[in-house]
């Protein structure tokens, strides 16, 4: 039963992520640093929805890794 619920959660997450990417196809450029001597670093143009979904999953990964590391120091 637990395996079925995890599978359904995976399908729902993939569906919502796909919908966000599909509905937000406007290309944006993310500037990572302020201009310093006319040089700044940017992310190549990518769809806004993809940027949002990737940011969300990177945040989940960082939170998970932080939680795993904090268990070692208890």
CHARMM-style PDB file with segment names, atoms N, HN, CA, C and O in Angstrom:
ATOM      1  N   UNK     1       0.820  -1.200   0.000  1.00  0.00      PROA
ATOM      2  CA  UNK     1       0.000   0.000   0.000  1.00  0.00      PROA
ATOM      3  C   UNK     1       0.862   1.262   0.000  1.00  0.00      PROA
ATOM      4  O   UNK     1       0.570   2.230  -0.702  1.00  0.00      PROA
ATOM      5  N   UNK     2       1.944   1.233   0.812  1.00  0.00      PROA
ATOM      6  HN  UNK     2       2.181   0.447   1.382  1.00  0.00      PROA
ATOM      7  CA  UNK     2       2.832   2.389   0.869  1.00  0.00      PROA
ATOM      8  C   UNK     2       3.484   2.633  -0.494  1.00  0.00      PROA
ATOM      9  O   UNK     2       3.663   3.778  -0.907  1.00  0.00      PROA
ATOM     10  N   UNK     3       3.834   1.558  -1.181  1.00  0.00      PROA
ATOM     11  HN  UNK     3       3.688   0.627  -0.846  1.00  0.00      PROA
ATOM     12  CA  UNK     3       4.460   1.685  -2.497  1.00  0.00      PROA
ATOM     13  C   UNK     3       3.501   2.336  -3.490  1.00  0.00      PROA
ATOM     14  O   UNK     3       3.926   3.132  -4.327  1.00  0.00      PROA
ATOM     15  N   UNK     4       2.225   2.010  -3.407  1.00  0.00      PROA
ATOM     16  HN  UNK     4       1.880   1.364  -2.727  1.00  0.00      PROA
ATOM     17  CA  UNK     4       1.223   2.601  -4.286  1.00  0.00      PROA
ATOM     18  C   UNK     4       1.072   4.092  -4.002  1.00  0.00      PROA
ATOM     19  O   UNK     4       0.961   4.887  -4.936  1.00  0.00      PROA
ATOM     20  N   UNK     5       1.066   4.480  -2.741  1.00  0.00      PROA
ATOM     21  HN  UNK     5       1.156   3.834  -1.983  1.00  0.00      PROA
ATOM     22  CA  UNK     5       0.949   5.896  -2.391  1.00  0.00      PROA
ATOM     23  C   UNK     5       2.171   6.694  -2.853  1.00  0.00      PROA
ATOM     24  O   UNK     5       2.037   7.821  -3.330  1.00  0.00      PROA
ATOM     25  N   UNK     6       3.361   6.104  -2.710  1.00  0.00      PROA
ATOM     26  HN  UNK     6       3.469   5.189  -2.323  1.00  0.00      PROA
ATOM     27  CA  UNK     6       4.570   6.779  -3.193  1.00  0.00      PROA
ATOM     28  C   UNK     6       4.522   6.937  -4.703  1.00  0.00      PROA
ATOM     29  O   UNK     6       4.901   7.984  -5.228  1.00  0.00      PROA
ATOM     30  N   UNK     7       4.065   5.918  -5.403  1.00  0.00      PROA
ATOM     31  HN  UNK     7       3.757   5.067  -4.976  1.00  0.00      PROA
ATOM     32  CA  UNK     7       3.937   5.978  -6.858  1.00  0.00      PROA
ATOM     33  C   UNK     7       2.928   7.050  -7.277  1.00  0.00      PROA
ATOM     34  O   UNK     7       3.177   7.805  -8.217  1.00  0.00      PROA
ATOM     35  N   UNK     8       1.795   7.117  -6.584  1.00  0.00      PROA
ATOM     36  HN  UNK     8       1.592   6.504  -5.821  1.00  0.00      PROA
ATOM     37  CA  UNK     8       0.798   8.144  -6.900  1.00  0.00      PROA
ATOM     38  C   UNK     8       1.339   9.550  -6.621  1.00  0.00      PROA
ATOM     39  O   UNK     8       1.077  10.475  -7.390  1.00  0.00      PROA
ATOM     40  N   UNK     9       2.076   9.715  -5.550  1.00  0.00      PROA
ATOM     41  HN  UNK     9       2.289   8.964  -4.925  1.00  0.00      PROA
ATOM     42  CA  UNK     9       2.695  11.001  -5.242  1.00  0.00      PROA
ATOM     43  C   UNK     9       3.703  11.387  -6.321  1.00  0.00      PROA
ATOM     44  O   UNK     9       3.781  12.552  -6.711  1.00  0.00      PROA
ATOM     45  N   UNK    10       4.467  10.420  -6.800  1.00  0.00      PROA
ATOM     46  HN  UNK    10       4.404   9.474  -6.483  1.00  0.00      PROA
ATOM     47  CA  UNK    10       5.420  10.674  -7.878  1.00  0.00      PROA
ATOM     48  C   UNK    10       4.694  11.104  -9.156  1.00  0.00      PROA
ATOM     49  O   UNK    10       5.124  12.048  -9.819  1.00  0.00      PROA
ATOM     50  N   UNK    11       3.619  10.434  -9.502  1.00  0.00      PROA
ATOM     51  HN  UNK    11       3.270   9.668  -8.964  1.00  0.00      PROA
ATOM     52  CA  UNK    11       2.850  10.780 -10.695  1.00  0.00      PROA
ATOM     53  C   UNK    11       2.228  12.170 -10.563  1.00  0.00      PROA
ATOM     54  O   UNK    11       2.238  12.943 -11.521  1.00  0.00      PROA
ATOM     55  N   UNK    12       1.694  12.490  -9.403  1.00  0.00      PROA
ATOM     56  HN  UNK    12       1.686  11.862  -8.625  1.00  0.00      PROA
ATOM     57  CA  UNK    12       1.092  13.807  -9.175  1.00  0.00      PROA
ATOM     58  C   UNK    12       2.153  14.900  -9.255  1.00  0.00      PROA
ATOM     59  O   UNK    12       1.923  15.945  -9.863  1.00  0.00      PROA
ATOM     60  N   UNK    13       3.311  14.665  -8.644  1.00  0.00      PROA
ATOM     61  HN  UNK    13       3.498  13.815  -8.150  1.00  0.00      PROA
ATOM     62  CA  UNK    13       4.400  15.650  -8.687  1.00  0.00      PROA
ATOM     63  C   UNK    13       4.889  15.863 -10.113  1.00  0.00      PROA
ATOM     64  O   UNK    13       5.126  17.000 -10.520  1.00  0.00      PROA
ATOM     65  N   UNK    14       5.042  14.798 -10.870  1.00  0.00      PROA
ATOM     66  HN  UNK    14       4.849  13.874 -10.540  1.00  0.00      PROA
ATOM     67  CA  UNK    14       5.465  14.923 -12.266  1.00  0.00      PROA
ATOM     68  C   UNK    14       4.412  15.662 -13.089  1.00  0.00      PROA
ATOM     69  O   UNK    14       4.760  16.478 -13.942  1.00  0.00      PROA
ATOM     70  N   UNK    15       3.139  15.390 -12.844  1.00  0.00      PROA
ATOM     71  HN  UNK    15       2.857  14.727 -12.151  1.00  0.00      PROA
ATOM     72  CA  UNK    15       2.071  16.068 -13.573  1.00  0.00      PROA
ATOM     73  C   UNK    15       2.012  17.553 -13.275  1.00  0.00      PROA
ATOM     74  O   UNK    15       1.854  18.367 -14.185  1.00  0.00      PROA
ATOM     75  N   UNK    16       2.138  17.909 -12.010  1.00  0.00      PROA
ATOM     76  HN  UNK    16       2.267  17.248 -11.271  1.00  0.00      PROA
ATOM     77  CA  UNK    16       2.118  19.326 -11.631  1.00  0.00      PROA
ATOM     78  C   UNK    16       3.344  20.039 -12.191  1.00  0.00      PROA
ATOM     79  O   UNK    16       3.239  21.160 -12.687  1.00  0.00      PROA
ATOM     80  N   UNK    17       4.502  19.394 -12.112  1.00  0.00      PROA
ATOM     81  HN  UNK    17       4.587  18.483 -11.709  1.00  0.00      PROA
ATOM     82  CA  UNK    17       5.722  19.998 -12.647  1.00  0.00      PROA
ATOM     83  C   UNK    17       5.611  20.207 -14.161  1.00  0.00      PROA
ATOM     84  O   UNK    17       5.988  21.259 -14.676  1.00  0.00      PROA
ATOM     85  N   UNK    18       5.104  19.223 -14.853  1.00  0.00      PROA
ATOM     86  HN  UNK    18       4.797  18.368 -14.435  1.00  0.00      PROA
ATOM     87  CA  UNK    18       4.917  19.342 -16.300  1.00  0.00      PROA
ATOM     88  C   UNK    18       3.935  20.439 -16.663  1.00  0.00      PROA
ATOM     89  O   UNK    18       4.139  21.159 -17.640  1.00  0.00      PROA
ATOM     90  N   UNK    19       2.875  20.571 -15.889  1.00  0.00      PROA
ATOM     91  HN  UNK    19       2.709  19.986 -15.095  1.00  0.00      PROA
ATOM     92  CA  UNK    19       1.894  21.621 -16.131  1.00  0.00      PROA
ATOM     93  C   UNK    19       2.503  23.004 -15.926  1.00  0.00      PROA
ATOM     94  O   UNK    19       2.256  23.918 -16.714  1.00  0.00      PROA
ATOM     95  N   UNK    20       3.300  23.158 -14.868  1.00  0.00      PROA
ATOM     96  HN  UNK    20       3.501  22.416 -14.228  1.00  0.00      PROA
ATOM     97  CA  UNK    20       3.946  24.448 -14.611  1.00  0.00      PROA
ATOM     98  C   UNK    20       4.887  24.802 -15.754  1.00  0.00      PROA
ATOM     99  O   UNK    20       4.903  25.944 -16.214  1.00  0.00      PROA
ATOM    100  N   UNK    21       5.671  23.832 -16.215  1.00  0.00      PROA
ATOM    101  HN  UNK    21       5.658  22.905 -15.841  1.00  0.00      PROA
ATOM    102  CA  UNK    21       6.597  24.089 -17.320  1.00  0.00      PROA
ATOM    103  C   UNK    21       5.825  24.412 -18.600  1.00  0.00      PROA
ATOM    104  O   UNK    21       6.209  25.314 -19.344  1.00  0.00      PROA
ATOM    105  N   UNK    22       4.749  23.686 -18.857  1.00  0.00      PROA
ATOM    106  HN  UNK    22       4.437  22.953 -18.253  1.00  0.00      PROA
ATOM    107  CA  UNK    22       3.971  23.901 -20.071  1.00  0.00      PROA
ATOM    108  C   UNK    22       3.285  25.269 -20.081  1.00  0.00      PROA
ATOM    109  O   UNK    22       3.233  25.925 -21.121  1.00  0.00      PROA
ATOM    110  N   UNK    23       2.769  25.696 -18.953  1.00  0.00      PROA
ATOM    111  HN  UNK    23       2.811  25.164 -18.108  1.00  0.00      PROA
ATOM    112  CA  UNK    23       2.025  26.954 -18.899  1.00  0.00      PROA
ATOM    113  C   UNK    23       2.920  28.187 -18.800  1.00  0.00      PROA
ATOM    114  O   UNK    23       2.452  29.300 -19.040  1.00  0.00      PROA
ATOM    115  N   UNK    24       4.187  28.017 -18.455  1.00  0.00      PROA
ATOM    116  HN  UNK    24       4.567  27.113 -18.260  1.00  0.00      PROA
ATOM    117  CA  UNK    24       5.103  29.154 -18.306  1.00  0.00      PROA
ATOM    118  C   UNK    24       6.287  28.976 -19.246  1.00  0.00      PROA
ATOM    119  O   UNK    24       7.398  28.686 -18.802  1.00  0.00      PROA
ATOM    120  N   UNK    25       6.055  29.148 -20.536  1.00  0.00      PROA
ATOM    121  HN  UNK    25       5.152  29.383 -20.897  1.00  0.00      PROA
ATOM    122  CA  UNK    25       7.094  28.908 -21.527  1.00  0.00      PROA
ATOM    123  C   UNK    25       7.866  30.166 -21.907  1.00  0.00      PROA
ATOM    124  O   UNK    25       8.741  30.111 -22.771  1.00  0.00      PROA
ATOM    125  N   UNK    26       7.561  31.283 -21.286  1.00  0.00      PROA
ATOM    126  HN  UNK    26       6.850  31.327 -20.584  1.00  0.00      PROA
ATOM    127  CA  UNK    26       8.289  32.522 -21.571  1.00  0.00      PROA
ATOM    128  C   UNK    26       9.745  32.370 -21.136  1.00  0.00      PROA
ATOM    129  O   UNK    26      10.018  31.979 -20.002  1.00  0.00      PROA
ATOM    130  N   UNK    27      10.670  32.676 -22.029  1.00  0.00      PROA
ATOM    131  HN  UNK    27      10.449  32.993 -22.951  1.00  0.00      PROA
ATOM    132  CA  UNK    27      12.091  32.551 -21.704  1.00  0.00      PROA
ATOM    133  C   UNK    27      12.549  33.733 -20.867  1.00  0.00      PROA
ATOM    134  O   UNK    27      12.244  34.885 -21.175  1.00  0.00      PROA
ATOM    135  N   UNK    28      13.289  33.432 -19.799  1.00  0.00      PROA
ATOM    136  HN  UNK    28      13.537  32.496 -19.549  1.00  0.00      PROA
ATOM    137  CA  UNK    28      13.822  34.465 -18.916  1.00  0.00      PROA
ATOM    138  C   UNK    28      15.317  34.228 -18.735  1.00  0.00      PROA
ATOM    139  O   UNK    28      15.814  33.118 -18.929  1.00  0.00      PROA
ATOM    140  N   UNK    29      16.018  35.285 -18.362  1.00  0.00      PROA
ATOM    141  HN  UNK    29      15.615  36.187 -18.204  1.00  0.00      PROA
ATOM    142  CA  UNK    29      17.442  35.204 -18.065  1.00  0.00      PROA
ATOM    143  C   UNK    29      17.611  35.543 -16.599  1.00  0.00      PROA
ATOM    144  O   UNK    29      17.176  36.605 -16.155  1.00  0.00      PROA
ATOM    145  N   UNK    30      18.231  34.661 -15.844  1.00  0.00      PROA
ATOM    146  HN  UNK    30      18.584  33.797 -16.204  1.00  0.00      PROA
ATOM    147  CA  UNK    30      18.473  34.876 -14.425  1.00  0.00      PROA
ATOM    148  C   UNK    30      19.880  35.432 -14.257  1.00  0.00      PROA
ATOM    149  O   UNK    30      20.860  34.780 -14.619  1.00  0.00      PROA
ATOM    150  N   UNK    31      19.977  36.637 -13.706  1.00  0.00      PROA
ATOM    151  HN  UNK    31      19.181  37.167 -13.411  1.00  0.00      PROA
ATOM    152  CA  UNK    31      21.273  37.262 -13.463  1.00  0.00      PROA
ATOM    153  C   UNK    31      21.754  36.818 -12.086  1.00  0.00      PROA
ATOM    154  O   UNK    31      21.090  37.068 -11.079  1.00  0.00      PROA
ATOM    155  N   UNK    32      22.909  36.157 -12.045  1.00  0.00      PROA
ATOM    156  HN  UNK    32      23.448  35.953 -12.863  1.00  0.00      PROA
ATOM    157  CA  UNK    32      23.414  35.593 -10.795  1.00  0.00      PROA
ATOM    158  C   UNK    32      24.235  36.577  -9.973  1.00  0.00      PROA
ATOM    159  O   UNK    32      24.293  36.459  -8.749  1.00  0.00      PROA
ATOM    160  N   UNK    33      24.867  37.541 -10.623  1.00  0.00      PROA
ATOM    161  HN  UNK    33      24.820  37.637 -11.617  1.00  0.00      PROA
ATOM    162  CA  UNK    33      25.723  38.494  -9.914  1.00  0.00      PROA
ATOM    163  C   UNK    33      25.419  39.909 -10.381  1.00  0.00      PROA
ATOM    164  O   UNK    33      24.976  40.105 -11.513  1.00  0.00      PROA
ATOM    165  N   UNK    34      25.651  40.892  -9.528  1.00  0.00      PROA
ATOM    166  HN  UNK    34      26.011  40.734  -8.609  1.00  0.00      PROA
ATOM    167  CA  UNK    34      25.514  42.267  -9.982  1.00  0.00      PROA
ATOM    168  C   UNK    34      26.658  42.622 -10.942  1.00  0.00      PROA
ATOM    169  O   UNK    34      27.690  41.952 -10.968  1.00  0.00      PROA
ATOM    170  N   UNK    35      26.460  43.668 -11.714  1.00  0.00      PROA
ATOM    171  HN  UNK    35      25.621  44.213 -11.693  1.00  0.00      PROA
ATOM    172  CA  UNK    35      27.485  44.092 -12.658  1.00  0.00      PROA
ATOM    173  C   UNK    35      28.700  44.623 -11.909  1.00  0.00      PROA
ATOM    174  O   UNK    35      28.575  45.483 -11.037  1.00  0.00      PROA
ATOM    175  N   UNK    36      29.864  44.110 -12.250  1.00  0.00      PROA
ATOM    176  HN  UNK    36      29.965  43.411 -12.958  1.00  0.00      PROA
ATOM    177  CA  UNK    36      31.123  44.582 -11.671  1.00  0.00      PROA
ATOM    178  C   UNK    36      32.107  44.745 -12.820  1.00  0.00      PROA
ATOM    179  O   UNK    36      32.548  43.765 -13.420  1.00  0.00      PROA
ATOM    180  N   UNK    37      32.446  45.994 -13.116  1.00  0.00      PROA
ATOM    181  HN  UNK    37      32.088  46.790 -12.628  1.00  0.00      PROA
ATOM    182  CA  UNK    37      33.321  46.321 -14.253  1.00  0.00      PROA
ATOM    183  C   UNK    37      32.763  45.768 -15.556  1.00  0.00      PROA
ATOM    184  O   UNK    37      33.496  45.198 -16.365  1.00  0.00      PROA
ATOM    185  N   UNK    38      31.476  45.941 -15.750  1.00  0.00      PROA
ATOM    186  HN  UNK    38      30.880  46.404 -15.093  1.00  0.00      PROA
ATOM    187  CA  UNK    38      30.755  45.501 -16.955  1.00  0.00      PROA
ATOM    188  C   UNK    38      30.783  43.992 -17.183  1.00  0.00      PROA
ATOM    189  O   UNK    38      30.614  43.536 -18.314  1.00  0.00      PROA
ATOM    190  N   UNK    39      30.994  43.216 -16.129  1.00  0.00      PROA
ATOM    191  HN  UNK    39      31.131  43.586 -15.210  1.00  0.00      PROA
ATOM    192  CA  UNK    39      30.961  41.758 -16.224  1.00  0.00      PROA
ATOM    193  C   UNK    39      29.934  41.246 -15.223  1.00  0.00      PROA
ATOM    194  O   UNK    39      29.954  41.635 -14.055  1.00  0.00      PROA
ATOM    195  N   UNK    40      29.043  40.377 -15.674  1.00  0.00      PROA
ATOM    196  HN  UNK    40      29.027  40.061 -16.623  1.00  0.00      PROA
ATOM    197  CA  UNK    40      28.101  39.726 -14.776  1.00  0.00      PROA
ATOM    198  C   UNK    40      27.804  38.326 -15.304  1.00  0.00      PROA
ATOM    199  O   UNK    40      27.934  38.056 -16.498  1.00  0.00      PROA
ATOM    200  N   UNK    41      27.414  37.464 -14.416  1.00  0.00      PROA
ATOM    201  HN  UNK    41      27.309  37.683 -13.446  1.00  0.00      PROA
ATOM    202  CA  UNK    41      27.172  36.071 -14.771  1.00  0.00      PROA
ATOM    203  C   UNK    41      25.671  35.818 -14.829  1.00  0.00      PROA
ATOM    204  O   UNK    41      24.921  36.232 -13.944  1.00  0.00      PROA
ATOM    205  N   UNK    42      25.246  35.131 -15.886  1.00  0.00      PROA
ATOM    206  HN  UNK    42      25.855  34.795 -16.605  1.00  0.00      PROA
ATOM    207  CA  UNK    42      23.825  34.853 -16.080  1.00  0.00      PROA
ATOM    208  C   UNK    42      23.635  33.373 -16.402  1.00  0.00      PROA
ATOM    209  O   UNK    42      24.559  32.683 -16.833  1.00  0.00      PROA
ATOM    210  N   UNK    43      22.417  32.912 -16.180  1.00  0.00      PROA
ATOM    211  HN  UNK    43      21.666  33.472 -15.830  1.00  0.00      PROA
ATOM    212  CA  UNK    43      22.007  31.578 -16.594  1.00  0.00      PROA
ATOM    213  C   UNK    43      21.493  31.712 -18.024  1.00  0.00      PROA
ATOM    214  O   UNK    43      20.787  32.674 -18.328  1.00  0.00      PROA
ATOM    215  N   UNK    44      21.827  30.778 -18.906  1.00  0.00      PROA
ATOM    216  HN  UNK    44      22.401  29.997 -18.659  1.00  0.00      PROA
ATOM    217  CA  UNK    44      21.308  30.875 -20.277  1.00  0.00      PROA
ATOM    218  C   UNK    44      19.778  30.966 -20.274  1.00  0.00      PROA
ATOM    219  O   UNK    44      19.129  30.423 -19.380  1.00  0.00      PROA
ATOM    220  N   UNK    45      19.205  31.642 -21.259  1.00  0.00      PROA
ATOM    221  HN  UNK    45      19.732  32.083 -21.986  1.00  0.00      PROA
ATOM    222  CA  UNK    45      17.741  31.771 -21.292  1.00  0.00      PROA
ATOM    223  C   UNK    45      17.057  30.408 -21.227  1.00  0.00      PROA
ATOM    224  O   UNK    45      17.388  29.490 -21.977  1.00  0.00      PROA
ATOM    225  N   UNK    46      16.098  30.301 -20.314  1.00  0.00      PROA
ATOM    226  HN  UNK    46      15.829  31.047 -19.705  1.00  0.00      PROA
ATOM    227  CA  UNK    46      15.337  29.059 -20.170  1.00  0.00      PROA
ATOM    228  C   UNK    46      13.897  29.420 -19.818  1.00  0.00      PROA
ATOM    229  O   UNK    46      13.636  30.510 -19.309  1.00  0.00      PROA
ATOM    230  N   UNK    47      12.965  28.512 -20.085  1.00  0.00      PROA
ATOM    231  HN  UNK    47      13.177  27.627 -20.498  1.00  0.00      PROA
ATOM    232  CA  UNK    47      11.567  28.794 -19.744  1.00  0.00      PROA
ATOM    233  C   UNK    47      11.395  29.048 -18.247  1.00  0.00      PROA
ATOM    234  O   UNK    47      12.030  28.401 -17.413  1.00  0.00      PROA
ATOM    235  N   UNK    48      10.529  29.998 -17.930  1.00  0.00      PROA
ATOM    236  HN  UNK    48      10.013  30.523 -18.607  1.00  0.00      PROA
ATOM    237  CA  UNK    48      10.287  30.362 -16.532  1.00  0.00      PROA
ATOM    238  C   UNK    48       9.799  29.173 -15.716  1.00  0.00      PROA
ATOM    239  O   UNK    48      10.235  28.983 -14.580  1.00  0.00      PROA
ATOM    240  N   UNK    49       8.909  28.377 -16.276  1.00  0.00      PROA
ATOM    241  HN  UNK    49       8.556  28.531 -17.198  1.00  0.00      PROA
ATOM    242  CA  UNK    49       8.389  27.212 -15.557  1.00  0.00      PROA
ATOM    243  C   UNK    49       9.484  26.227 -15.206  1.00  0.00      PROA
ATOM    244  O   UNK    49       9.488  25.665 -14.111  1.00  0.00      PROA
ATOM    245  N   UNK    50      10.417  26.010 -16.129  1.00  0.00      PROA
ATOM    246  HN  UNK    50      10.414  26.466 -17.019  1.00  0.00      PROA
ATOM    247  CA  UNK    50      11.524  25.098 -15.861  1.00  0.00      PROA
ATOM    248  C   UNK    50      12.422  25.644 -14.754  1.00  0.00      PROA
ATOM    249  O   UNK    50      12.898  24.891 -13.904  1.00  0.00      PROA
ATOM    250  N   UNK    51      12.647  26.946 -14.770  1.00  0.00      PROA
ATOM    251  HN  UNK    51      12.261  27.557 -15.460  1.00  0.00      PROA
ATOM    252  CA  UNK    51      13.454  27.576 -13.727  1.00  0.00      PROA
ATOM    253  C   UNK    51      12.794  27.423 -12.356  1.00  0.00      PROA
ATOM    254  O   UNK    51      13.471  27.149 -11.365  1.00  0.00      PROA
ATOM    255  N   UNK    52      11.489  27.597 -12.303  1.00  0.00      PROA
ATOM    256  HN  UNK    52      10.939  27.819 -13.108  1.00  0.00      PROA
ATOM    257  CA  UNK    52      10.751  27.461 -11.039  1.00  0.00      PROA
ATOM    258  C   UNK    52      10.800  26.020 -10.535  1.00  0.00      PROA
ATOM    259  O   UNK    52      11.049  25.782  -9.353  1.00  0.00      PROA
ATOM    260  N   UNK    53      10.563  25.063 -11.426  1.00  0.00      PROA
ATOM    261  HN  UNK    53      10.360  25.257 -12.386  1.00  0.00      PROA
ATOM    262  CA  UNK    53      10.545  23.651 -11.028  1.00  0.00      PROA
ATOM    263  C   UNK    53      11.939  23.200 -10.590  1.00  0.00      PROA
ATOM    264  O   UNK    53      12.075  22.501  -9.586  1.00  0.00      PROA
ATOM    265  N   UNK    54      12.984  23.597 -11.340  1.00  0.00      PROA
ATOM    266  HN  UNK    54      12.873  24.165 -12.156  1.00  0.00      PROA
ATOM    267  CA  UNK    54      14.342  23.229 -10.953  1.00  0.00      PROA
ATOM    268  C   UNK    54      14.723  23.844  -9.616  1.00  0.00      PROA
ATOM    269  O   UNK    54      15.367  23.190  -8.796  1.00  0.00      PROA
ATOM    270  N   UNK    55      14.336  25.090  -9.388  1.00  0.00      PROA
ATOM    271  HN  UNK    55      13.814  25.622 -10.054  1.00  0.00      PROA
ATOM    272  CA  UNK    55      14.624  25.736  -8.106  1.00  0.00      PROA
ATOM    273  C   UNK    55      13.937  25.006  -6.963  1.00  0.00      PROA
ATOM    274  O   UNK    55      14.521  24.840  -5.892  1.00  0.00      PROA
ATOM    275  N   UNK    56      12.707  24.572  -7.181  1.00  0.00      PROA
ATOM    276  HN  UNK    56      12.233  24.707  -8.051  1.00  0.00      PROA
ATOM    277  CA  UNK    56      11.964  23.847  -6.155  1.00  0.00      PROA
ATOM    278  C   UNK    56      12.656  22.529  -5.804  1.00  0.00      PROA
ATOM    279  O   UNK    56      12.831  22.209  -4.629  1.00  0.00      PROA
ATOM    280  N   UNK    57      13.047  21.767  -6.830  1.00  0.00      PROA
ATOM    281  HN  UNK    57      12.904  22.027  -7.785  1.00  0.00      PROA
ATOM    282  CA  UNK    57      13.668  20.472  -6.565  1.00  0.00      PROA
ATOM    283  C   UNK    57      15.078  20.615  -6.008  1.00  0.00      PROA
ATOM    284  O   UNK    57      15.506  19.773  -5.219  1.00  0.00      PROA
ATOM    285  N   UNK    58      15.808  21.648  -6.390  1.00  0.00      PROA
ATOM    286  HN  UNK    58      15.461  22.332  -7.031  1.00  0.00      PROA
ATOM    287  CA  UNK    58      17.116  21.900  -5.781  1.00  0.00      PROA
ATOM    288  C   UNK    58      16.945  22.251  -4.302  1.00  0.00      PROA
ATOM    289  O   UNK    58      17.739  21.825  -3.464  1.00  0.00      PROA
ATOM    290  N   UNK    59      15.910  23.026  -3.986  1.00  0.00      PROA
ATOM    291  HN  UNK    59      15.264  23.372  -4.667  1.00  0.00      PROA
ATOM    292  CA  UNK    59      15.621  23.340  -2.583  1.00  0.00      PROA
ATOM    293  C   UNK    59      15.265  22.102  -1.787  1.00  0.00      PROA
ATOM    294  O   UNK    59      15.696  21.961  -0.642  1.00  0.00      PROA
ATOM    295  N   UNK    60      14.485  21.198  -2.370  1.00  0.00      PROA
ATOM    296  HN  UNK    60      14.135  21.312  -3.299  1.00  0.00      PROA
ATOM    297  CA  UNK    60      14.175  19.938  -1.689  1.00  0.00      PROA
ATOM    298  C   UNK    60      15.438  19.121  -1.451  1.00  0.00      PROA
ATOM    299  O   UNK    60      15.616  18.547  -0.377  1.00  0.00      PROA
ATOM    300  N   UNK    61      16.309  19.069  -2.444  1.00  0.00      PROA
ATOM    301  HN  UNK    61      16.165  19.535  -3.317  1.00  0.00      PROA
ATOM    302  CA  UNK    61      17.551  18.311  -2.309  1.00  0.00      PROA
ATOM    303  C   UNK    61      18.445  18.896  -1.219  1.00  0.00      PROA
ATOM    304  O   UNK    61      19.015  18.154  -0.419  1.00  0.00      PROA
ATOM    305  N   UNK    62      18.566  20.204  -1.185  1.00  0.00      PROA
ATOM    306  HN  UNK    62      18.103  20.807  -1.835  1.00  0.00      PROA
ATOM    307  CA  UNK    62      19.389  20.855  -0.149  1.00  0.00      PROA
ATOM    308  C   UNK    62      18.794  20.589   1.239  1.00  0.00      PROA
ATOM    309  O   UNK    62      19.530  20.306   2.184  1.00  0.00      PROA
ATOM    310  N   UNK    63      17.476  20.678   1.361  1.00  0.00      PROA
ATOM    311  HN  UNK    63      16.879  20.907   0.593  1.00  0.00      PROA
ATOM    312  CA  UNK    63      16.836  20.396   2.642  1.00  0.00      PROA
ATOM    313  C   UNK    63      17.027  18.953   3.077  1.00  0.00      PROA
ATOM    314  O   UNK    63      17.258  18.683   4.256  1.00  0.00      PROA
ATOM    315  N   UNK    64      16.933  18.029   2.136  1.00  0.00      PROA
ATOM    316  HN  UNK    64      16.746  18.248   1.178  1.00  0.00      PROA
ATOM    317  CA  UNK    64      17.124  16.613   2.456  1.00  0.00      PROA
ATOM    318  C   UNK    64      18.560  16.346   2.907  1.00  0.00      PROA
ATOM    319  O   UNK    64      18.790  15.663   3.905  1.00  0.00      PROA
ATOM    320  N   UNK    65      19.515  16.888   2.166  1.00  0.00      PROA
ATOM    321  HN  UNK    65      19.329  17.442   1.355  1.00  0.00      PROA
ATOM    322  CA  UNK    65      20.925  16.684   2.519  1.00  0.00      PROA
ATOM    323  C   UNK    65      21.231  17.310   3.871  1.00  0.00      PROA
ATOM    324  O   UNK    65      21.964  16.724   4.668  1.00  0.00      PROA
ATOM    325  N   UNK    66      20.683  18.490   4.144  1.00  0.00      PROA
ATOM    326  HN  UNK    66      20.088  18.966   3.497  1.00  0.00      PROA
ATOM    327  CA  UNK    66      20.871  19.136   5.439  1.00  0.00      PROA
ATOM    328  C   UNK    66      20.287  18.281   6.565  1.00  0.00      PROA
ATOM    329  O   UNK    66      20.898  18.153   7.626  1.00  0.00      PROA
ATOM    330  N   UNK    67      19.125  17.704   6.342  1.00  0.00      PROA
ATOM    331  HN  UNK    67      18.629  17.808   5.480  1.00  0.00      PROA
ATOM    332  CA  UNK    67      18.520  16.830   7.337  1.00  0.00      PROA
ATOM    333  C   UNK    67      19.331  15.571   7.601  1.00  0.00      PROA
ATOM    334  O   UNK    67      19.461  15.140   8.746  1.00  0.00      PROA
ATOM    335  N   UNK    68      19.873  14.985   6.545  1.00  0.00      PROA
ATOM    336  HN  UNK    68      19.767  15.335   5.615  1.00  0.00      PROA
ATOM    337  CA  UNK    68      20.694  13.789   6.711  1.00  0.00      PROA
ATOM    338  C   UNK    68      21.975  14.121   7.464  1.00  0.00      PROA
ATOM    339  O   UNK    68      22.393  13.373   8.348  1.00  0.00      PROA
ATOM    340  N   UNK    69      22.597  15.245   7.111  1.00  0.00      PROA
ATOM    341  HN  UNK    69      22.257  15.852   6.393  1.00  0.00      PROA
ATOM    342  CA  UNK    69      23.842  15.637   7.783  1.00  0.00      PROA
ATOM    343  C   UNK    69      23.574  15.986   9.257  1.00  0.00      PROA
ATOM    344  O   UNK    69      24.393  15.676  10.122  1.00  0.00      PROA
ATOM    345  N   UNK    70      22.442  16.623   9.543  1.00  0.00      PROA
ATOM    346  HN  UNK    70      21.777  16.875   8.841  1.00  0.00      PROA
ATOM    347  CA  UNK    70      22.157  17.003  10.934  1.00  0.00      PROA
ATOM    348  C   UNK    70      21.934  15.777  11.814  1.00  0.00      PROA
ATOM    349  O   UNK    70      22.164  15.843  13.022  1.00  0.00      PROA
ATOM    350  N   UNK    71      21.492  14.663  11.240  1.00  0.00      PROA
ATOM    351  HN  UNK    71      21.304  14.610  10.259  1.00  0.00      PROA
ATOM    352  CA  UNK    71      21.301  13.435  12.035  1.00  0.00      PROA
ATOM    353  C   UNK    71      22.638  12.869  12.504  1.00  0.00      PROA
ATOM    354  O   UNK    71      22.697  12.201  13.536  1.00  0.00      PROA
ATOM    355  N   UNK    72      23.708  13.128  11.758  1.00  0.00      PROA
ATOM    356  HN  UNK    72      23.659  13.670  10.919  1.00  0.00      PROA
ATOM    357  CA  UNK    72      25.032  12.621  12.142  1.00  0.00      PROA
ATOM    358  C   UNK    72      25.578  13.365  13.356  1.00  0.00      PROA
ATOM    359  O   UNK    72      26.404  12.812  14.082  1.00  0.00      PROA
ATOM    360  N   UNK    73      25.147  14.589  13.599  1.00  0.00      PROA
ATOM    361  HN  UNK    73      24.475  15.038  13.010  1.00  0.00      PROA
ATOM    362  CA  UNK    73      25.699  15.401  14.663  1.00  0.00      PROA
ATOM    363  C   UNK    73      24.798  15.475  15.893  1.00  0.00      PROA
ATOM    364  O   UNK    73      24.996  16.341  16.745  1.00  0.00      PROA
ATOM    365  N   UNK    74      23.824  14.594  15.999  1.00  0.00      PROA
ATOM    366  HN  UNK    74      23.664  13.890  15.306  1.00  0.00      PROA
ATOM    367  CA  UNK    74      22.953  14.562  17.184  1.00  0.00      PROA
ATOM    368  C   UNK    74      23.519  13.639  18.222  1.00  0.00      PROA
ATOM    369  OT1 UNK    74      22.930  13.478  19.291  1.00  0.00      PROA
TER     370      UNK     74
END
